[in-house]
């Protein structure tokens, strides 16, 4: 396993949210990431229509599943009348 040192942290989300607010935030983040991968896949295909894009397609599928899991979680929190706390910090490091 390669050890990497975190050299930058970005505090992206922090706070207490209603289930609807949390759903909107997480949905937007996942949607943006899916769009990022779709654009990458399209760029690869424009450059070489025979290129391999299974990895990107697989990641898109994973994100769609995570989106559904999150929606279910937020729906359950809404039914229970709960507030949610989200702490989302990105850790950025160099890859060796």
C-alpha positions as CSV (number, residue, x, y, z in Angstrom):
1,X,0.0,0.0,0.0
2,X,1.3,3.4,-1.0
3,X,1.3,5.9,1.9
4,X,0.3,9.4,0.8
5,X,0.4,12.6,2.8
6,X,-2.7,14.8,2.8
7,X,-1.5,18.2,1.6
8,X,-4.8,20.0,1.2
9,X,-8.2,19.8,2.8
10,X,-11.4,21.5,1.5
11,X,-14.3,21.8,3.9
12,X,-17.0,21.3,1.3
13,X,-20.1,20.8,3.4
14,X,-20.6,21.3,7.1
15,X,-23.8,21.8,9.1
16,X,-27.2,20.6,10.1
17,X,-29.8,20.1,7.4
18,X,-33.4,19.0,6.9
19,X,-33.7,15.7,5.0
20,X,-34.9,17.7,1.9
21,X,-31.9,20.1,2.1
22,X,-29.5,17.2,2.6
23,X,-31.1,15.4,-0.4
24,X,-30.7,18.5,-2.6
25,X,-27.1,18.9,-1.6
26,X,-26.0,15.3,-2.1
27,X,-28.1,14.9,-5.2
28,X,-26.4,17.9,-6.8
29,X,-22.9,16.7,-5.9
30,X,-23.6,13.2,-7.3
31,X,-25.3,14.6,-10.4
32,X,-22.3,16.8,-11.0
33,X,-19.8,13.9,-10.6
34,X,-21.9,11.8,-13.0
35,X,-21.9,14.6,-15.6
36,X,-18.1,14.9,-15.2
37,X,-17.7,11.2,-16.0
38,X,-20.1,11.4,-18.9
39,X,-18.1,14.3,-20.4
40,X,-14.9,12.3,-19.9
41,X,-16.4,9.3,-21.6
42,X,-17.7,11.4,-24.6
43,X,-14.2,13.0,-25.0
44,X,-12.6,9.6,-25.1
45,X,-15.1,8.4,-27.7
46,X,-14.7,11.5,-29.9
47,X,-10.9,10.9,-29.9
48,X,-11.2,7.1,-30.6
49,X,-14.6,5.5,-31.1
50,X,-13.1,2.0,-30.3
51,X,-11.6,3.1,-27.0
52,X,-12.5,1.4,-23.7
53,X,-15.0,3.3,-21.5
54,X,-16.1,0.5,-19.2
55,X,-14.4,2.0,-16.2
56,X,-16.2,5.3,-16.7
57,X,-19.5,3.6,-17.4
58,X,-19.0,1.5,-14.3
59,X,-18.3,4.5,-12.1
60,X,-21.5,6.2,-13.5
61,X,-23.5,3.1,-12.5
62,X,-22.0,3.1,-9.0
63,X,-22.8,6.8,-8.5
64,X,-26.4,6.2,-9.7
65,X,-26.7,3.4,-7.1
66,X,-25.3,5.7,-4.4
67,X,-27.8,8.3,-5.4
68,X,-30.7,5.9,-4.9
69,X,-29.3,4.8,-1.5
70,X,-29.0,8.4,-0.4
71,X,-32.6,9.2,-1.5
72,X,-33.8,6.2,0.5
73,X,-31.8,7.3,3.6
74,X,-33.2,10.9,3.4
75,X,-36.7,9.6,2.9
76,X,-36.4,7.5,6.1
77,X,-35.0,10.5,8.0
78,X,-37.9,12.6,6.8
79,X,-40.4,10.0,7.9
80,X,-38.8,9.9,11.4
81,X,-38.7,13.7,11.6
82,X,-35.0,13.8,12.0
83,X,-32.4,16.5,11.1
84,X,-29.2,15.5,9.5
85,X,-25.6,16.6,10.0
86,X,-23.3,16.5,7.1
87,X,-19.5,16.9,7.4
88,X,-17.9,16.6,4.0
89,X,-14.2,17.3,3.8
90,X,-12.2,16.5,0.7
91,X,-8.6,15.4,1.3
92,X,-6.2,16.0,-1.5
93,X,-2.8,14.5,-1.9
94,X,-0.2,13.8,-4.5
95,X,-0.1,10.4,-6.1
96,X,3.2,8.6,-6.3
